[in-house]
Amino acid sequence: MSLRDRLVTAVARAAEVEAQLSDPATARDSRLLAELGREHRQLQTVTSLAQRLERAERERAEALELAESDDPEMASEAHAEEQRLTDEIAQIEIELKPALVPPDPLDDRPAIVEIRAGTGGDEAALFAAELWRMYTRYCEARRWRVEIISLSEATLGGVKEVIFKIIGTGAFGAMRWESGVHRVQRVPVTESQGRTHTSAATVAVLPEAEEVDVRIEDKDLRIDVFRSSGPGGQSVNTTDSAVRITHIPSGIVVSQQDQKSQLQNKIKGMEVLRARLLDARLAEREAERARMRKTQVGTGDRSAKIRTYNFPQSRVTDHRIGLTSHDLASIMNGGIEPFIDALRMADVEERLSGE
């Protein structure tokens, strides 16, 4: 289906939704009213762009007529106006593409992000800490709230593992593209010979799961309690407040010890467990869809190397779409919007071409 055909279909659907919203019967069904309200808000963007497109095309047709004028000055101005309108139409069509792809209902969910140091020892842990800082600054710029769920620190200020939740409109929709292996190339602070080393950290981004998304039976859980410990094994709690939850059917294990009580640790642990179970289900769906795709965008393959951060050359490359930036300092300071926007658009292009 062409872009214009999709646009015609969407505009017709917008008229249907408006008619349904004005129907008194809809007002008596709160669930239907909410669903139609969300769809109406999305379609408003489409209808607004459709109106701009229609106006620009009408004005371009008028400019083309004037370009045939015998008056050289008028014809020149008309040609310039026709070119401006052609550029405007192309820009509107770019804006239309994501608006015509149905949004994923999970996109507005909070995101649970897990960062783990991979191969590379202390250097990998330092890089994991820098990724955490990068995402935190990105969230601050978006005015999203960040809540730490668990944190395991390493030496030299590094991080073995950190799990945190991002709360804000569109959090999962933006952060979902960060899942995968992030590789760093640089001279480690512990390297006396000045040689460039390669190490890595893995990032997993999960949508927050609601209880209705994932049903967990008590009989499927094994819950063990143990004493919390701090860096170096130092006891930070004299009671058995830490919790380890094992989901027997899937084999997923979640440990939580950062909260003050056993109950709080269990609540946080169950939150992470639900997110991981929902993510496993989504990964299967994405893998099935990915079999017919040309790139690795959105495949959910956590073992795939998605991005390389080359410090000596101040270069960051996303291997899924071949995008390279030479402004590494800005990116590490949270300026990852160019990558997220490009990945989102690549996904839109694939969806439009694949349907």
FENSULNOR-V166085 format. One record per helix or strand of 3 or more residues. SS is the DSSP state (~ for helix, > for strand). FROM is the first residue (numbers start at 1). LEN is the number of residues. Records with the same first field share a line. If there is no record, write none. Layout:
# FENSULNOR-V166085
SS->FROM-LEN ; FROM-LEN
This chain:
# FENSULNOR-V166085
~->3-19 ; 24-4 ; 30-37 ; 72-29 ; 121-22 ; 155-3 ; 171-8 ; 218-3 ; 231-3 ; 262-29 ; 328-5 ; 337-18
>->111-7 ; 145-9 ; 159-9 ; 180-7 ; 197-11 ; 221-6 ; 242-6 ; 252-5 ; 305-6 ; 315-4 ; 323-3
